[in-house]
Amino acid sequence: MLRVNNRKLAEGFYRGIGLDDAPAVLREIDKLEKIGRDAVIANLQANVGATAKQAASALDLASIRTEDTSFVEQVRALGVSNDLLEEGLTELAEVVGEAARRAPGKVNADLSIARGLDYYTGTVYETVLVGHEQLGSVCSGGRYESLATTGKKNFPGVGLSIGVTRLVTRILSQNMAKASRAVPSAVLVALNDDESWSAAQDVAGQLRARGIATEVAASPQKFGKQIRYAERRGIPFVWFSTVREDGTVTHEVKDIRSGEQVTADPTAWQPPHEDLHPTVEAPETA
C-alpha cells in the first residue's frame, strides 16, 4: 500500500494556522506512528512553540486518510486558508485521482506522511506491506525541486529508498523463502599448509574467472576440520591440490554430500548447474 501526501499541502496548512517553521512541524509529525498523538502534541508545544489549539489542528490534518480525492473536502472543512495549501491540494488530488483510476485500492492519501528531510518540496510517499504493517515503511521518498543544480539551473526529480534489510529480515524470519545454501560459495579450496596459500589463491582465481563462487580456507587445519567447515556453511565442494615429488600438481574436488572425489582441472571443471548458484524458493505448503 502506497501512502501519499504533499509537502506544499502540509506546509501551507501549518502556515495557515500560524506555525511558520513548517519543517520543524513536519519533523514532529513524522514521529506520529512511533510515539503517538499525545506525545507529538506535547513535542509541538515544547519544541515548535505551538499552542494547544495549533497542535491539535496539525494532528487533525494528519488524521485524514482517504482512498480517493475526498481528502480535499475534509481538509477544507478544517477552515484553514493558504495559497500554498491550495497548490498542494491540487497536486495531491491529481496524483491520488489518477492512482485511484489506474491502481484502485493501491494508493491512499495519508496526510500523516511527513518525511522529515527538509529538501522534499512536493509529493512524498511511504509504502507498507499489507499484512506486515508493523514493519513500517519499506519504500519511501518524494519530489524535490532544487536538490541538484548547475548553479544556473535547478533540476527537479523524484527519489526513493528501499529498505532491503527490513524486507529480507521479514522474509527469512517468517519462513516465506528458503535458500538452498547459506553462502554463495560453491567451492572451498583447502590448504595443505601455510606455504600453499598462494597456490590456493591461484586455483580460486581460476574458478572465479569462470563464474564459480569460491573461497579459500582461512588456515591449514586438518582436512576433516576444513570439510566440516564447508558442511556448516553449506558449501558443496572442497578442492584439494597436491604437489608431487617431481613438482607437478594434481587437483581433486570432493562433493562432500556424496563423498565422491574426482580429478579436476581448475581451468575446466564446472559444478552441476544446480550447485553453481544458491537458489531461493518458497517453502512447500501442506
MIVOBA-108610 format. One record per residue (C-alpha): residue in one letter; y, x, z. Coordinates in steps of 0.02 Angstrom, whole numbers, plus 50000, padded with zeros to 5 digits. Each point is the difference from the previous one (the first is absolute). Example, Ala and Ser with C-alpha at 12.3 -4.5 7.8 and 13.67 -1.06 7.14 Angstrom:
2
a497755061550390 s501725006949967 
REM end
This chain:
286
m500005000050000 l501685007049945 r501444996050118 v501725001749921 n501795000150061 n501675006249935 r501145012250091 k501574992049927 l499474983350072 a499695007550172 e501555010950005 g501104986049936 f499344988250133 y500295012650140 r501785003249941 g500264981249990 i499584998350185 g501115014750047 l498745014250008 d500785013349889 d498745013950033 a498674992049891 p498875015549989 a499915000550190 v499534981650006 l498675002749866 r499225014150099 e499804988550149 i499354985449896 d498725011949924 k499195001250172 l499724981150014 e498134999849970 k499735014850117 i501014994850152 g500334981249979 r501534988849989 d500635001750179 a499965019049997 v500905000549832 i501364988350067 a500215011450150 n500115015349887 l501294991749888 q501094996850151 a499735017150077 n500005011149845 v501064990649874 g501214990850113 a499484982649943 t500384984950105 a498574988950053 k500514987449865 q500105013249863 a498315007250049 a499214982850000 s500744996449827 a499295016449932 l498284995050064 d500184982549929 l500225008049829 a498485011150029 s498934984850042 i500164992749824 r498435001549893 t499624989949844 e498825000849851 d501384994049882 t501885000149984 s500254987350139 f500585014450110 v501704998649914 e500344983050077 q499345005750169 v501185014950002 r501504989549950 a499554987550136 l500395013850126 g501834997949952 v500455018049957 s501155004149854 n500145016949916 d500125005949819 l498685013650022 l498854987150080 e500174988949847 e499635014549885 g498435004150098 l499434981950002 t500164999249811 e499035016249973 l498614995450120 a499854982549927 e499745007749828 v498625011550066 v499104986850103 g500204986349870 e499245010849862 a498625006250115 a499564982350053 r499814995449817 r498985015149948 a499005003750159 p500044984350108 g499555003050181 k500105019049984 v501855002850039 n500994992750145 a501835000950043 d499995007450175 l501745002950070 s499345010550144 i499625014349880 a501365012850029 r499365017449954 g500955011250119 l500515013449874 d501844998549956 y499885004349815 y499224983349947 t501294989049915 g499084985049928 t498244993350002 v498895006550140 y498184995950024 e498465002950105 t498194996049960 v498664994250120 l498154997449968 v499504982050026 g498724999750140 h500585017150063 e501794996250047 q499835009950162 l500015015849894 g501834997149963 s500785004549834 v498885009649880 c501275001449859 s501895000050026 g501585004049906 g501544993249917 r501435002149878 y501395012750016 e501535001749891 s500575017950025 l498645010550082 a499915010649841 t501605006349919 t500635013249879 g501685000150085 k500794989349865 k498684986749981 n498904990950124 f498234994949956 p499264984450080 g498144998850033 v498624991850096 g498825010050109 l498504996850110 s498775008950111 i498184995650027 g499175002450169 v498405008149934 t499425005950172 r500264982650073 l499004992149859 v498585012550001 t499854999350190 r499774981249995 i498765000949855 l498915012650091 s500164992850176 q499524982649939 n498555006549894 m500774992749843 a499425015149901 k498815014450027 a500045017349921 s498405007849937 r500465015950096 a501365005350119 v500715014449897 p500285003049814 s499005016250002 a498364999249902 v499515018050036 l500065011850148 v499855018349952 a499045008750139 l500465017250065 n498685013550022 d501165011550099 d501835004150018 e499975011049845 s499404985649891 w501594989850024 s500885006349843 a498474997049890 a499824982650075 q501794996349953 d499615005449823 v498564987549992 a501104986450074 g501345003749871 q498764998549857 l499394983250065 r501744993350033 a500555005149825 r498764987249935 g500594986250115 i498705002250137 a500814998550172 t499385015050099 e500315008150167 v499445016750071 a499195001350170 a501215005850134 s498845013350073 p498315008149961 q498974990550127 k498144997849980 f499604990049844 g499304985950105 k501674997750086 q500945000649835 i498844986749930 r500244989050154 y501885001849979 a499844993449822 e498914985750063 r501294994850130 r501364999549868 g498924991349872 i500055014549875 p498444997749893 f499755017849933 v499985017450077 w500185015249888 f499135016550039 s500335016749915 t498855015050024 v500375018149948 r498415009049946 e499655018650022 d500475003349818 g501714992050028 t499654984049904 v500434983550081 t498934984450001 h500694982950040 e499094985050068 v500624982850048 k499144988650124 d500084981150008 i499954998450188 r499494981749990 s498385003149906 g499765018350044 e499835004849817 q500695017349964 v500205006749822 t500725014949910 a501754996349937 d501415007849899 p501734997350076 t500764999449824 a498824986249942 w499204990650146 q500564982150021 p499574987850140 p499374982749954 h501434988649947 e499844989250156 d500255015350111 l501485007649907 h501284989150091 p499874989050153 t500064981549963 v500764985850100 e499114983450004 a500154983650091 p498624997850130 e498604988349958 t500164982650072 a498564989850065 
REM end
